[in-house]
């Protein structure tokens, strides 16, 4: 609607209904200018209750609580389904969230869904740092550490190259490559949070999370069956499973299927891959800022959630946190991520996913195959 259309609408409304109608039109114009959160369709404002006016951030709390409550409820339902049927909780959260996509189209839930998909997500990523200690990384030795580093770098470059070859967005190649190389859905959400915001990014993130979660579940079942035919001992099996399966939960499940020793080693290797999340996201954030995409050129945003991640790694490495505290923080991280991914599901529809075609899926499958072959090659010829 351009200025001439607005003027005509004002004249018509003024003639038919008087000054009050013109005021309503003006308020709609002001509402449209408030579209500051990425992907908002139409946030519906309501008066802030008198009680919340005296509470710090009361207006924000009033704006976000309906959508945030819906996302949390979907997360609770997804957790119960995951416990009941043994399937990945992230996959349930995505699918259930997508079923409630209509809540993101307009109304009171829009702002809270956006808040959960962005701010709650970053809190969850920051709290992931409590799972890692520097001693765990050092105890693995130099060989596995170098294998993980090379695996992460080459898988992301492989994804970037495949995206160019297949004519896909380069951001999708980076997003999927980082998700496969580091820690599945959590890495996809963290990398997505520093990429330039647009409608395609939301769809790419959902597609990546669905694909890597599905492939990780398949790998959890199939990869342990390959340990004996490949002639891997318990240590080598732990390195293979921890270095190739995408999500932490599936790594733990696959490792302990083989033996306790394999389970412990695979978990350490996986946590080393999770530790790569910090430098990878920092590099991506700096690169995006230097390219001047979605921000002032050369201005590097301060990723406070990654600083929190690093701080928790350092504090956890000192051994000052009681076990019960680390467990509680780990649970809080999981709940934040499940809530965020529920919100991300509500931001995406099945119709949008149905038009992506076969190429993005083929790219993610190829990236999964690449990192598996790389780790096996390191086990047979290097380590």
DOSE-350700 format. One record per residue (C-alpha): residue in one letter; x, y, z. Coordinates in pm, 1 decimal. Last residue first. Example, Ala and Ser with C-alpha at 12.3 -4.5 7.8 and 13.67 -1.06 7.14 Angstrom:
// residues 2
{r:S | px:1367.0 | py:-106.0 | pz:714.0}
{r:A | px:1230.0 | py:-450.0 | pz:780.0}
This chain:
// residues 383
{r:X | px:4544.3 | py:-4361.3 | pz:1424.2}
{r:X | px:4643.7 | py:-4284.1 | pz:1065.1}
{r:X | px:4551.6 | py:-4550.4 | pz:806.9}
{r:X | px:4261.4 | py:-4757.5 | pz:936.2}
{r:X | px:4117.2 | py:-4523.8 | pz:1200.0}
{r:X | px:4171.6 | py:-4209.6 | pz:989.8}
{r:X | px:4004.0 | py:-4372.9 | pz:689.9}
{r:X | px:3708.4 | py:-4474.0 | pz:907.2}
{r:X | px:3674.9 | py:-4114.8 | pz:1030.5}
{r:X | px:3680.5 | py:-3976.7 | pz:675.6}
{r:X | px:3440.1 | py:-4238.1 | pz:540.8}
{r:X | px:3181.5 | py:-4153.3 | pz:808.3}
{r:X | px:3232.7 | py:-3778.3 | pz:759.0}
{r:X | px:3167.6 | py:-3809.1 | pz:385.2}
{r:X | px:2864.8 | py:-4036.1 | pz:415.7}
{r:X | px:2687.3 | py:-3786.7 | pz:639.5}
{r:X | px:2775.5 | py:-3504.8 | pz:400.2}
{r:X | px:2632.7 | py:-3709.2 | pz:110.8}
{r:X | px:2305.8 | py:-3764.6 | pz:300.9}
{r:X | px:2286.5 | py:-3390.6 | pz:371.0}
{r:X | px:2341.0 | py:-3308.4 | pz:2.2}
{r:X | px:2084.4 | py:-3564.2 | pz:-114.6}
{r:X | px:1824.9 | py:-3405.3 | pz:115.9}
{r:X | px:1903.2 | py:-3057.9 | pz:-19.8}
{r:X | px:1879.2 | py:-3187.0 | pz:-379.5}
{r:X | px:1552.5 | py:-3380.1 | pz:-355.7}
{r:X | px:1304.6 | py:-3093.4 | pz:-376.5}
{r:X | px:1250.7 | py:-2796.8 | pz:-142.2}
{r:X | px:882.6 | py:-2756.4 | pz:-235.2}
{r:X | px:732.3 | py:-2989.0 | pz:24.9}
{r:X | px:904.3 | py:-2806.7 | pz:310.6}
{r:X | px:702.8 | py:-2488.5 | pz:255.6}
{r:X | px:376.4 | py:-2683.9 | pz:237.0}
{r:X | px:455.2 | py:-2865.8 | pz:560.4}
{r:X | px:460.4 | py:-2526.3 | pz:731.5}
{r:X | px:736.1 | py:-2347.6 | pz:920.3}
{r:X | px:726.7 | py:-2098.5 | pz:1208.2}
{r:X | px:552.3 | py:-2346.1 | pz:1437.2}
{r:X | px:845.1 | py:-2584.1 | pz:1388.0}
{r:X | px:1087.0 | py:-2312.4 | pz:1497.7}
{r:X | px:879.3 | py:-2268.9 | pz:1811.1}
{r:X | px:904.1 | py:-2640.6 | pz:1887.3}
{r:X | px:1278.3 | py:-2615.4 | pz:1812.7}
{r:X | px:1313.8 | py:-2342.4 | pz:2069.0}
{r:X | px:1121.5 | py:-2533.5 | pz:2336.7}
{r:X | px:1331.7 | py:-2845.6 | pz:2275.6}
{r:X | px:1650.4 | py:-2637.2 | pz:2288.3}
{r:X | px:1551.6 | py:-2463.4 | pz:2611.2}
{r:X | px:1447.9 | py:-2792.6 | pz:2770.2}
{r:X | px:1778.4 | py:-2955.5 | pz:2678.1}
{r:X | px:1978.7 | py:-2665.2 | pz:2817.3}
{r:X | px:1778.3 | py:-2673.4 | pz:3141.4}
{r:X | px:1849.4 | py:-3046.1 | pz:3171.9}
{r:X | px:2221.5 | py:-2981.6 | pz:3128.8}
{r:X | px:2204.3 | py:-2705.7 | pz:3389.8}
{r:X | px:2035.1 | py:-2944.8 | pz:3631.6}
{r:X | px:2292.0 | py:-3216.6 | pz:3564.9}
{r:X | px:2577.1 | py:-2971.4 | pz:3610.2}
{r:X | px:2426.7 | py:-2860.9 | pz:3941.6}
{r:X | px:2375.4 | py:-3218.7 | pz:4065.0}
{r:X | px:2736.0 | py:-3300.7 | pz:3982.4}
{r:X | px:2863.4 | py:-3015.0 | pz:4196.3}
{r:X | px:3029.9 | py:-2728.4 | pz:4008.1}
{r:X | px:3381.3 | py:-2637.7 | pz:4118.8}
{r:X | px:3550.2 | py:-2895.9 | pz:3898.0}
{r:X | px:3771.4 | py:-2639.2 | pz:3729.5}
{r:X | px:3676.1 | py:-2777.8 | pz:3386.3}
{r:X | px:3309.0 | py:-2697.4 | pz:3453.9}
{r:X | px:3399.3 | py:-2332.6 | pz:3507.4}
{r:X | px:3596.6 | py:-2318.2 | pz:3181.8}
{r:X | px:3333.2 | py:-2498.1 | pz:2974.7}
{r:X | px:3067.3 | py:-2275.8 | pz:3134.0}
{r:X | px:3259.1 | py:-1963.7 | pz:3033.3}
{r:X | px:3297.4 | py:-2086.1 | pz:2675.1}
{r:X | px:2921.5 | py:-2141.5 | pz:2638.0}
{r:X | px:2848.1 | py:-1806.7 | pz:2800.6}
{r:X | px:3079.2 | py:-1640.6 | pz:2549.7}
{r:X | px:2885.9 | py:-1825.2 | pz:2283.1}
{r:X | px:2558.0 | py:-1683.7 | pz:2415.6}
{r:X | px:2710.4 | py:-1337.3 | pz:2422.1}
{r:X | px:2776.7 | py:-1343.1 | pz:2048.2}
{r:X | px:2917.7 | py:-988.7 | pz:2012.1}
{r:X | px:2831.2 | py:-873.9 | pz:1660.5}
{r:X | px:3126.1 | py:-805.4 | pz:1428.4}
{r:X | px:3097.1 | py:-477.7 | pz:1240.1}
{r:X | px:3300.5 | py:-491.2 | pz:919.1}
{r:X | px:3003.3 | py:-404.5 | pz:701.6}
{r:X | px:2708.4 | py:-290.1 | pz:903.0}
{r:X | px:2457.9 | py:-569.5 | pz:939.5}
{r:X | px:2227.8 | py:-796.9 | pz:736.7}
{r:X | px:2506.7 | py:-906.7 | pz:505.9}
{r:X | px:2810.7 | py:-678.8 | pz:531.6}
{r:X | px:3049.8 | py:-947.6 | pz:413.3}
{r:X | px:3265.8 | py:-874.6 | pz:715.2}
{r:X | px:2966.7 | py:-933.6 | pz:944.0}
{r:X | px:2885.6 | py:-1268.8 | pz:783.2}
{r:X | px:3248.8 | py:-1378.5 | pz:808.7}
{r:X | px:3271.5 | py:-1274.7 | pz:1175.5}
{r:X | px:2953.8 | py:-1465.2 | pz:1264.0}
{r:X | px:3071.8 | py:-1772.0 | pz:1069.2}
{r:X | px:3408.7 | py:-1769.6 | pz:1247.5}
{r:X | px:3239.0 | py:-1735.7 | pz:1586.8}
{r:X | px:2996.7 | py:-2016.5 | pz:1503.4}
{r:X | px:3284.2 | py:-2248.8 | pz:1414.8}
{r:X | px:3500.3 | py:-2149.8 | pz:1713.4}
{r:X | px:3220.5 | py:-2221.9 | pz:1965.1}
{r:X | px:3066.2 | py:-2530.2 | pz:1803.3}
{r:X | px:3397.8 | py:-2714.8 | pz:1802.7}
{r:X | px:3331.3 | py:-2806.4 | pz:2167.2}
{r:X | px:3036.9 | py:-3017.5 | pz:2043.7}
{r:X | px:3281.7 | py:-3223.4 | pz:1837.6}
{r:X | px:3487.3 | py:-3281.5 | pz:2151.6}
{r:X | px:3167.1 | py:-3381.2 | pz:2327.3}
{r:X | px:3114.4 | py:-3646.6 | pz:2061.4}
{r:X | px:3462.0 | py:-3786.7 | pz:2114.0}
{r:X | px:3401.6 | py:-3801.1 | pz:2489.1}
{r:X | px:3065.9 | py:-3976.9 | pz:2439.7}
{r:X | px:3215.2 | py:-4229.5 | pz:2196.9}
{r:X | px:3486.7 | py:-4309.0 | pz:2451.7}
{r:X | px:3239.2 | py:-4370.9 | pz:2734.3}
{r:X | px:3003.1 | py:-4580.5 | pz:2523.1}
{r:X | px:3285.6 | py:-4787.7 | pz:2376.0}
{r:X | px:3408.4 | py:-4868.6 | pz:2725.2}
{r:X | px:3056.9 | py:-4961.2 | pz:2841.1}
{r:X | px:3010.3 | py:-5190.4 | pz:2542.2}
{r:X | px:2856.1 | py:-5210.2 | pz:2191.5}
{r:X | px:2500.9 | py:-5085.9 | pz:2256.8}
{r:X | px:2659.4 | py:-4837.1 | pz:2497.4}
{r:X | px:2810.2 | py:-4652.3 | pz:2204.0}
{r:X | px:2492.6 | py:-4643.8 | pz:1993.0}
{r:X | px:2277.7 | py:-4494.1 | pz:2268.6}
{r:X | px:2539.4 | py:-4238.2 | pz:2369.0}
{r:X | px:2590.5 | py:-4132.9 | pz:2008.4}
{r:X | px:2212.7 | py:-4113.4 | pz:1955.8}
{r:X | px:2174.1 | py:-3878.9 | pz:2252.6}
{r:X | px:2460.6 | py:-3656.3 | pz:2135.9}
{r:X | px:2321.3 | py:-3603.7 | pz:1784.8}
{r:X | px:2513.1 | py:-3643.8 | pz:1456.6}
{r:X | px:2673.7 | py:-3986.3 | pz:1447.2}
{r:X | px:3020.9 | py:-3981.2 | pz:1287.6}
{r:X | px:3299.7 | py:-3907.2 | pz:1534.6}
{r:X | px:3140.5 | py:-4057.7 | pz:1844.0}
{r:X | px:3055.8 | py:-4380.4 | pz:1662.2}
{r:X | px:3397.1 | py:-4417.3 | pz:1498.2}
{r:X | px:3599.6 | py:-4309.2 | pz:1802.9}
{r:X | px:3402.5 | py:-4544.9 | pz:2027.4}
{r:X | px:3443.4 | py:-4830.7 | pz:1779.7}
{r:X | px:3817.4 | py:-4767.1 | pz:1773.1}
{r:X | px:3831.6 | py:-4794.7 | pz:2153.0}
{r:X | px:3615.9 | py:-5107.3 | pz:2165.7}
{r:X | px:3801.3 | py:-5285.9 | pz:1885.8}
{r:X | px:3709.4 | py:-5236.4 | pz:1520.0}
{r:X | px:3720.5 | py:-5529.1 | pz:1276.5}
{r:X | px:3495.9 | py:-5365.9 | pz:1013.6}
{r:X | px:3255.5 | py:-5659.3 | pz:1022.3}
{r:X | px:3245.1 | py:-5632.6 | pz:1407.0}
{r:X | px:3175.6 | py:-5257.1 | pz:1428.3}
{r:X | px:2925.7 | py:-5245.9 | pz:1140.2}
{r:X | px:2623.6 | py:-5345.7 | pz:1353.8}
{r:X | px:2696.7 | py:-5051.0 | pz:1585.3}
{r:X | px:2659.8 | py:-4821.1 | pz:1279.2}
{r:X | px:2311.7 | py:-4939.5 | pz:1175.5}
{r:X | px:2083.6 | py:-4851.6 | pz:1468.5}
{r:X | px:2239.3 | py:-4524.1 | pz:1580.3}
{r:X | px:2299.7 | py:-4437.9 | pz:1214.2}
{r:X | px:1924.7 | py:-4452.6 | pz:1140.9}
{r:X | px:1857.4 | py:-4221.8 | pz:1435.9}
{r:X | px:2126.7 | py:-3981.4 | pz:1320.3}
{r:X | px:1982.5 | py:-3983.1 | pz:968.7}
{r:X | px:1640.5 | py:-3883.2 | pz:1100.2}
{r:X | px:1780.9 | py:-3611.0 | pz:1323.8}
{r:X | px:2004.9 | py:-3486.7 | pz:1043.6}
{r:X | px:1714.8 | py:-3462.8 | pz:797.8}
{r:X | px:1459.4 | py:-3302.4 | pz:1029.4}
{r:X | px:1711.3 | py:-3049.7 | pz:1164.5}
{r:X | px:1836.0 | py:-2960.1 | pz:817.9}
{r:X | px:1485.3 | py:-2913.1 | pz:676.3}
{r:X | px:1384.3 | py:-2695.4 | pz:970.8}
{r:X | px:1696.1 | py:-2483.1 | pz:933.9}
{r:X | px:1650.3 | py:-2449.2 | pz:558.8}
{r:X | px:1290.1 | py:-2334.3 | pz:606.4}
{r:X | px:1390.8 | py:-2068.4 | pz:858.6}
{r:X | px:1682.2 | py:-1959.1 | pz:640.5}
{r:X | px:1456.7 | py:-1921.4 | pz:336.2}
{r:X | px:1237.1 | py:-1666.8 | pz:515.8}
{r:X | px:1531.7 | py:-1439.6 | pz:594.7}
{r:X | px:1778.2 | py:-1370.7 | pz:875.4}
{r:X | px:2147.6 | py:-1345.0 | pz:787.3}
{r:X | px:2333.9 | py:-1628.5 | pz:964.3}
{r:X | px:2423.8 | py:-1597.3 | pz:1332.6}
{r:X | px:2124.3 | py:-1783.5 | pz:1483.3}
{r:X | px:2125.9 | py:-2044.0 | pz:1206.1}
{r:X | px:2467.1 | py:-2164.7 | pz:1323.4}
{r:X | px:2332.4 | py:-2225.8 | pz:1675.4}
{r:X | px:2012.3 | py:-2394.7 | pz:1555.2}
{r:X | px:2195.4 | py:-2624.5 | pz:1314.8}
{r:X | px:2455.4 | py:-2701.8 | pz:1581.3}
{r:X | px:2186.4 | py:-2808.9 | pz:1828.9}
{r:X | px:2007.0 | py:-3017.6 | pz:1563.2}
{r:X | px:2313.3 | py:-3224.7 | pz:1475.1}
{r:X | px:2619.6 | py:-3190.4 | pz:1692.6}
{r:X | px:2931.0 | py:-3095.9 | pz:1499.0}
{r:X | px:2997.8 | py:-3221.9 | pz:1146.2}
{r:X | px:2642.5 | py:-3300.6 | pz:1033.1}
{r:X | px:2503.6 | py:-2970.7 | pz:1165.0}
{r:X | px:2800.1 | py:-2772.8 | pz:1038.1}
{r:X | px:2763.2 | py:-2918.3 | pz:689.4}
{r:X | px:2385.7 | py:-2859.7 | pz:691.7}
{r:X | px:2417.4 | py:-2493.9 | pz:784.7}
{r:X | px:2720.1 | py:-2423.3 | pz:565.9}
{r:X | px:2555.8 | py:-2587.5 | pz:263.0}
{r:X | px:2225.3 | py:-2413.9 | pz:335.1}
{r:X | px:2405.4 | py:-2078.3 | pz:354.3}
{r:X | px:2553.7 | py:-2148.3 | pz:13.3}
{r:X | px:2203.2 | py:-2153.7 | pz:-133.4}
{r:X | px:2158.1 | py:-2444.3 | pz:-372.7}
{r:X | px:2276.9 | py:-2481.0 | pz:-733.1}
{r:X | px:2377.4 | py:-2844.2 | pz:-691.5}
{r:X | px:2749.1 | py:-2777.1 | pz:-740.6}
{r:X | px:2744.3 | py:-2465.7 | pz:-523.1}
{r:X | px:2565.1 | py:-2648.6 | pz:-242.2}
{r:X | px:2800.6 | py:-2943.2 | pz:-283.0}
{r:X | px:3101.4 | py:-2714.0 | pz:-235.3}
{r:X | px:2958.9 | py:-2560.2 | pz:83.7}
{r:X | px:2871.2 | py:-2904.0 | pz:218.6}
{r:X | px:3221.6 | py:-3034.9 | pz:145.6}
{r:X | px:3370.6 | py:-2726.5 | pz:310.5}
{r:X | px:3159.5 | py:-2796.1 | pz:618.8}
{r:X | px:3258.5 | py:-3161.5 | pz:613.0}
{r:X | px:3625.2 | py:-3070.9 | pz:564.3}
{r:X | px:3639.2 | py:-2839.4 | pz:864.4}
{r:X | px:3448.0 | py:-3064.7 | pz:1104.2}
{r:X | px:3631.7 | py:-3381.7 | pz:1004.6}
{r:X | px:3972.4 | py:-3214.5 | pz:1019.0}
{r:X | px:3901.7 | py:-3095.2 | pz:1373.0}
{r:X | px:3761.4 | py:-3432.3 | pz:1479.0}
{r:X | px:4055.3 | py:-3624.2 | pz:1334.6}
{r:X | px:4300.3 | py:-3379.0 | pz:1493.8}
{r:X | px:4142.9 | py:-3441.0 | pz:1835.9}
{r:X | px:4134.7 | py:-3817.8 | pz:1777.5}
{r:X | px:4510.8 | py:-3818.1 | pz:1706.7}
{r:X | px:4625.5 | py:-3570.9 | pz:1975.3}
{r:X | px:4518.4 | py:-3763.8 | pz:2282.7}
{r:X | px:4168.2 | py:-3818.3 | pz:2416.9}
{r:X | px:4258.1 | py:-3707.4 | pz:2766.8}
{r:X | px:4311.0 | py:-3346.8 | pz:2655.6}
{r:X | px:3946.7 | py:-3307.0 | pz:2549.5}
{r:X | px:3807.3 | py:-3462.4 | pz:2865.0}
{r:X | px:4047.1 | py:-3252.7 | pz:3074.6}
{r:X | px:3919.3 | py:-2934.0 | pz:2907.6}
{r:X | px:3570.2 | py:-3010.0 | pz:3032.4}
{r:X | px:3243.4 | py:-3039.5 | pz:2840.0}
{r:X | px:2875.7 | py:-3089.4 | pz:2925.0}
{r:X | px:2840.3 | py:-2751.3 | pz:3098.2}
{r:X | px:2905.1 | py:-2577.3 | pz:2767.2}
{r:X | px:2559.5 | py:-2675.6 | pz:2641.0}
{r:X | px:2419.0 | py:-2394.9 | pz:2859.3}
{r:X | px:2512.1 | py:-2136.6 | pz:2596.2}
{r:X | px:2322.2 | py:-2328.1 | pz:2327.0}
{r:X | px:2007.9 | py:-2338.2 | pz:2541.1}
{r:X | px:2027.6 | py:-1965.2 | pz:2617.1}
{r:X | px:2064.8 | py:-1894.3 | pz:2247.1}
{r:X | px:1754.4 | py:-2097.4 | pz:2161.7}
{r:X | px:1548.0 | py:-1920.0 | pz:2427.5}
{r:X | px:1635.4 | py:-1590.3 | pz:2257.6}
{r:X | px:1570.1 | py:-1691.5 | pz:1896.0}
{r:X | px:1297.5 | py:-1950.1 | pz:1840.1}
{r:X | px:1143.7 | py:-1884.3 | pz:2182.4}
{r:X | px:1117.5 | py:-1508.9 | pz:2124.7}
{r:X | px:971.3 | py:-1558.1 | pz:1776.7}
{r:X | px:708.4 | py:-1795.1 | pz:1913.8}
{r:X | px:635.1 | py:-1547.8 | pz:2192.2}
{r:X | px:581.7 | py:-1261.5 | pz:1945.8}
{r:X | px:346.1 | py:-1464.9 | pz:1726.3}
{r:X | px:126.1 | py:-1611.2 | pz:1999.4}
{r:X | px:-110.6 | py:-1315.1 | pz:2037.2}
{r:X | px:-251.4 | py:-1325.9 | pz:1684.8}
{r:X | px:-129.0 | py:-1392.4 | pz:1332.8}
{r:X | px:33.7 | py:-1656.9 | pz:1110.7}
{r:X | px:241.2 | py:-1806.6 | pz:1389.7}
{r:X | px:-50.4 | py:-1986.6 | pz:1553.6}
{r:X | px:-137.9 | py:-2145.1 | pz:1217.6}
{r:X | px:188.5 | py:-2341.1 | pz:1228.7}
{r:X | px:48.5 | py:-2564.6 | pz:1503.2}
{r:X | px:110.1 | py:-2890.4 | pz:1311.4}
{r:X | px:461.6 | py:-2763.4 | pz:1241.0}
{r:X | px:528.3 | py:-2757.4 | pz:1613.6}
{r:X | px:417.3 | py:-3117.3 | pz:1649.2}
{r:X | px:655.9 | py:-3219.5 | pz:1373.1}
{r:X | px:949.9 | py:-3023.9 | pz:1507.1}
{r:X | px:903.6 | py:-3124.7 | pz:1870.0}
{r:X | px:864.6 | py:-3491.6 | pz:1774.0}
{r:X | px:1187.8 | py:-3478.8 | pz:1574.9}
{r:X | px:1372.3 | py:-3307.4 | pz:1858.3}
{r:X | px:1252.8 | py:-3571.9 | pz:2106.5}
{r:X | px:1418.0 | py:-3848.1 | pz:1906.1}
{r:X | px:1214.4 | py:-4174.1 | pz:1912.9}
{r:X | px:1197.2 | py:-4412.3 | pz:2209.6}
{r:X | px:817.9 | py:-4453.9 | pz:2200.9}
{r:X | px:709.5 | py:-4348.1 | pz:2550.1}
{r:X | px:1009.8 | py:-4135.5 | pz:2641.4}
{r:X | px:1001.2 | py:-3955.6 | pz:2306.6}
{r:X | px:624.6 | py:-3910.8 | pz:2329.6}
{r:X | px:658.9 | py:-3761.6 | pz:2679.2}
{r:X | px:935.3 | py:-3527.7 | pz:2566.3}
{r:X | px:732.6 | py:-3418.2 | pz:2264.1}
{r:X | px:430.9 | py:-3336.4 | pz:2482.3}
{r:X | px:647.7 | py:-3128.4 | pz:2714.6}
{r:X | px:809.1 | py:-2948.3 | pz:2421.3}
{r:X | px:466.3 | py:-2876.0 | pz:2272.0}
{r:X | px:367.4 | py:-2722.1 | pz:2605.0}
{r:X | px:686.5 | py:-2514.6 | pz:2611.4}
{r:X | px:615.9 | py:-2380.6 | pz:2263.0}
{r:X | px:256.4 | py:-2294.8 | pz:2361.1}
{r:X | px:374.9 | py:-2117.1 | pz:2676.4}
{r:X | px:628.7 | py:-1915.1 | pz:2478.0}
{r:X | px:358.4 | py:-1810.8 | pz:2234.2}
{r:X | px:127.5 | py:-1690.7 | pz:2510.9}
{r:X | px:410.7 | py:-1544.6 | pz:2729.2}
{r:X | px:576.3 | py:-1323.9 | pz:2469.2}
{r:X | px:395.9 | py:-988.5 | pz:2474.7}
{r:X | px:309.7 | py:-978.7 | pz:2844.3}
{r:X | px:665.9 | py:-1070.5 | pz:2938.0}
{r:X | px:801.4 | py:-800.6 | pz:2708.1}
{r:X | px:571.3 | py:-540.3 | pz:2864.4}
{r:X | px:673.4 | py:-653.0 | pz:3212.0}
{r:X | px:1043.9 | py:-620.5 | pz:3137.0}
{r:X | px:1092.1 | py:-524.9 | pz:3502.9}
{r:X | px:750.4 | py:-548.1 | pz:3675.2}
{r:X | px:560.7 | py:-226.5 | pz:3750.0}
{r:X | px:361.3 | py:-226.1 | pz:3425.5}
{r:X | px:292.4 | py:-596.1 | pz:3478.2}
{r:X | px:28.9 | py:-526.4 | pz:3744.4}
{r:X | px:-160.0 | py:-276.1 | pz:3527.6}
{r:X | px:-207.1 | py:-528.3 | pz:3248.6}
{r:X | px:-31.0 | py:-437.8 | pz:2919.7}
{r:X | px:-282.8 | py:-347.4 | pz:2651.0}
{r:X | px:-291.3 | py:-584.4 | pz:2354.0}
{r:X | px:-79.3 | py:-588.5 | pz:2038.1}
{r:X | px:-134.0 | py:-849.6 | pz:1763.8}
{r:X | px:192.6 | py:-941.8 | pz:1595.2}
{r:X | px:143.6 | py:-993.1 | pz:1223.7}
{r:X | px:365.4 | py:-1222.2 | pz:1016.0}
{r:X | px:683.9 | py:-1208.1 | pz:1218.1}
{r:X | px:970.9 | py:-1376.8 | pz:1030.8}
{r:X | px:1256.2 | py:-1196.6 | pz:1199.8}
{r:X | px:1159.3 | py:-963.8 | pz:1482.1}
{r:X | px:1142.8 | py:-595.8 | pz:1387.7}
{r:X | px:794.9 | py:-578.6 | pz:1234.7}
{r:X | px:705.7 | py:-271.0 | pz:1441.1}
{r:X | px:646.5 | py:-52.7 | pz:1134.2}
{r:X | px:337.5 | py:-258.4 | pz:1045.5}
{r:X | px:188.4 | py:-173.7 | pz:1384.0}
{r:X | px:230.8 | py:198.8 | pz:1317.3}
{r:X | px:38.6 | py:168.4 | pz:990.8}
{r:X | px:-233.5 | py:-25.4 | pz:1169.9}
{r:X | px:-257.1 | py:251.8 | pz:1430.7}
{r:X | px:-303.2 | py:507.7 | pz:1154.1}
{r:X | px:-593.6 | py:306.8 | pz:1011.1}
{r:X | px:-758.2 | py:298.3 | pz:1353.0}
{r:X | px:-717.4 | py:675.6 | pz:1387.7}
{r:X | px:-880.2 | py:724.7 | pz:1049.3}
{r:X | px:-1175.7 | py:517.4 | pz:1165.5}
{r:X | px:-1213.6 | py:731.1 | pz:1476.5}
{r:X | px:-1217.3 | py:1055.0 | pz:1272.4}
{r:X | px:-1540.1 | py:989.1 | pz:1082.5}
{r:X | px:-1708.9 | py:669.1 | pz:968.4}
{r:X | px:-1802.1 | py:708.9 | pz:604.0}
{r:X | px:-1636.9 | py:1031.3 | pz:490.9}
{r:X | px:-1333.6 | py:982.8 | pz:711.4}
{r:X | px:-1297.6 | py:621.8 | pz:599.7}
{r:X | px:-1306.5 | py:721.1 | pz:234.9}
{r:X | px:-1062.5 | py:1008.1 | pz:282.4}
{r:X | px:-822.3 | py:794.1 | pz:487.2}
{r:X | px:-834.0 | py:512.4 | pz:233.4}
{r:X | px:-753.1 | py:755.3 | pz:-45.6}
{r:X | px:-457.7 | py:891.6 | pz:149.2}
{r:X | px:-332.3 | py:538.2 | pz:218.5}
{r:X | px:-361.5 | py:442.8 | pz:-149.6}
{r:X | px:-170.0 | py:754.8 | pz:-250.5}
{r:X | px:103.2 | py:682.1 | pz:9.1}
{r:X | px:167.3 | py:326.9 | pz:-116.3}
{r:X | px:0.0 | py:0.0 | pz:0.0}
